[in-house]
Amino acid sequence: MIQEAGLYLQGQLPDHPNHPKGRNPYAHVAICVKSKFNASYKDIEDEKFDEIVNYINFLKENPN
């Protein structure tokens, strides 16, 4: 899902001065998930699967 979201967000993330060559949408999604759930996507409990899917869909709808 992270790869799918990253592909979808390609070219949609706003410019940022820390990323003069453009932002990496795959890293953006992974970092946002890690920040929200306080764990790497690999380490999040299976019970939160639906919540993670909803959050990734939110990120796709709200690129920032």
C-alpha positions as CSV (number, residue, x, y, z in Angstrom):
1,M,0.0,0.0,0.0
2,I,2.9,2.4,0.8
3,Q,4.3,1.8,-2.7
4,E,0.9,2.3,-4.3
5,A,0.4,5.5,-2.4
6,G,3.9,6.7,-3.2
7,L,3.3,6.1,-6.9
8,Y,0.0,7.9,-6.7
9,L,1.6,10.9,-5.0
10,Q,4.5,11.2,-7.5
11,G,4.7,14.9,-8.4
12,Q,1.9,15.9,-6.1
13,L,3.8,16.8,-3.0
14,P,4.4,20.5,-2.6
15,D,8.0,21.8,-3.0
16,H,10.1,22.1,0.1
17,P,13.4,24.0,0.6
18,N,15.0,20.9,2.2
19,H,14.3,18.9,-0.9
20,P,15.6,21.0,-3.9
21,K,15.5,18.0,-6.2
22,G,11.9,17.1,-5.2
23,R,10.3,15.1,-2.5
24,N,10.3,11.3,-2.3
25,P,6.6,10.3,-2.0
26,Y,7.4,6.8,-0.9
27,A,9.5,8.1,2.0
28,H,6.8,10.7,2.8
29,V,4.2,8.0,3.2
30,A,6.5,5.7,5.3
31,I,7.6,8.6,7.5
32,C,4.0,9.8,8.1
33,V,2.9,6.3,9.0
34,K,5.8,5.9,11.4
35,S,5.1,9.3,13.0
36,K,1.4,8.7,13.5
37,F,1.7,5.2,14.9
38,N,5.1,5.6,16.7
39,A,6.5,2.6,15.0
40,S,7.8,1.4,11.6
41,Y,5.0,0.0,9.4
42,K,6.6,-3.4,9.9
43,D,6.3,-3.2,13.7
44,I,2.7,-2.0,13.9
45,E,0.2,-4.5,15.4
46,D,-1.9,-6.4,12.9
47,E,-5.0,-5.2,14.7
48,K,-4.4,-1.7,13.4
49,F,-4.4,-2.8,9.8
50,D,-7.7,-1.0,8.9
51,E,-6.6,2.1,10.7
52,I,-3.3,2.2,8.7
53,V,-5.2,1.6,5.4
54,N,-7.5,4.5,6.2
55,Y,-4.5,6.8,7.1
56,I,-2.7,5.9,3.9
57,N,-5.9,6.7,1.9
58,F,-6.1,10.0,3.8
59,L,-2.5,10.8,2.8
60,K,-3.3,10.1,-0.8
61,E,-6.3,12.5,-0.6
62,N,-4.4,15.2,1.2
63,P,-0.8,15.5,-0.2
64,N,1.2,17.9,1.9
